Amino acid sequence: MKKKVFYDGSCKLCRNEIQFYSKKIAKDKFEWINIVKDKKEVKCSGVSKKELLSKLHIIKSDGTIYTGIDAFREIWKEIKFLKFLDFLLKFKLFHFIASLAYKIWLRTR
């Protein structure tokens, strides 16, 4: 079953990034959900709209939720030339740095 990726459709960079990913990944891997437009999916997610807008979320069919940099890892490991990022983020130092950079970016958007 597809993993649901919840992204901020009102953020131009977010939209462009999701568009890029969706072209590189098989259609059966992810369902791309624009939080701003798809109110039904947001309501069914069990996560508040405010929380979903705060950072990238992926929800698997079994209810497992990945957020922030861990959500990006789920996407990156499906793209051949980005798999190395998933590998690097297995190391705590790289994961910490990437998470910190993402948090800083979130404050500026």
Number of C-alpha atoms within 10 A of each C-alpha: 10 13 20 19 25 27 23 22 18 13 13 11 12 16 15 12 12 21 12 11 17 16 9 14 16 11 11 9 14 21 16 18 20 20 21 15 12 12 13 9 14 18 12 9 17 10 13 12 16 9 10 19 18 16 17 19 24 27 21 15 11 8 11 9 17 17 18 17 22 19 18 17 21 18 23 19 16 17 15 10 10 13 15 13 16 20 13 14 18 11 10 10 11 14 17 13 12 18 16 13 12 14 15 11 10 12 8 6 9
